[in-house]
Amino acid sequence: MNEKIKIAVSPAIQVGGSLFTPLQLMTIGSLIGSEANIEMTPFKQLYVEIPLDQEDEITEKLRAAGLEVNPSGFTTKSLIACNFCKWPEDAGLDIARKLNQAIAGIVTPTPMKVGYAGCALGTSEPLLKDIGVVKMRNTFDVFVGGEPKGLKTSFAQLLLTALSEEQLIPTITNLIYYYKDHAKGKEKFSKFVNRITIEQLKKVNWNERT
């Protein structure tokens, strides 16, 4: 009776960063009720609890308000993107949105953060994410294994460089599924990268699902 489920709610990838409109916040509040708790996560997502038997109805209304809804917990989180302070076309806003659609909500051994920066300034801190994508003019570099927590933080290592727009999304999704298939239990992605080694990962053909 009254079983609850936790969902992750986030704004769309857009110029200016993670921006909610007043109407979107009002929609969230009206759907979950005045006594519900809303958790702001490090993933730039809001975790909210809703009745399980109303999941489809509430999800539909949240998406109609322009919000993204994904599973909470051990999944790939919504893409953590920069603010696209340069021209959106130059910074790759369109490809960032497509990448987000492709990866958000994939079940993984531990929660995964994927960062995207539209230029080398890296304002979204992609090198502190599990996977970091940096647009370099007309191509993309991919970094893996960033660790932002604890006393031994570490930057992600360069895995691939000069990927085309057509290569980017298949490469990132294949990388996530490779981790799913080869991780040991609930092994964090950064530890997975260190165990497999960056040298071995560079030998994988990321254009094909392995």
Secondary structure, DSSP 8 states (H G I E B T S, - for coil): ---EEEEEEEE-S-TTSS---HHHHHHHHHHH-TT--EEE-TTS-EEEEEEGGGHHHHHHHHHHTTEEEEE-SSBB---EE----S-HHHHTHHHHHHHHHHHTT-B-SS-B-EEEESSTT-TT-GGGSSEEEEEETTEEEEEE--B-SSSS-B--EEEEEEE-HHHHHHHHHHHHHHHHHH--SS--HHHHHHHH-HHHHTTS-TTS--
